[in-house]
Amino acid sequence: MQQKNRAVGPLIFFSIAFVLAAYFTFAAVQGSYGIFKRVQITAEIEDMTQKRDALRAEVEQIANLTHRLSDNYLDLDLLDQQAREILGLVRPDEVVIR
């Protein structure tokens, strides 16, 4: 009977150690701060960085067009292009084909 009690102690110890090791391994891989979450966040960062860069380029383009149509600097070609596109204006000597 004494040997059975001695065999149960190490069995309980190793069972608890195994459960804790499995839990911490699972948390390290699948948890809120785990490896998979880190890979997902890294991918989201790259995606958002690309979107940010695209938006910055668009803002720069709009700022350039705004500057070119400002009172201080007037680009007549751009003004002509905008008048044609937005207002539908044409010169008297042009032929419109639809």
Summary of the structure (lengths in Angstrom):
residues: 98
radius of gyration: 34.7
end to end distance: 103.0
largest distance: 114.0
contacts: 178
relative contact order: 0.04
helix: 77%
strand: 2%
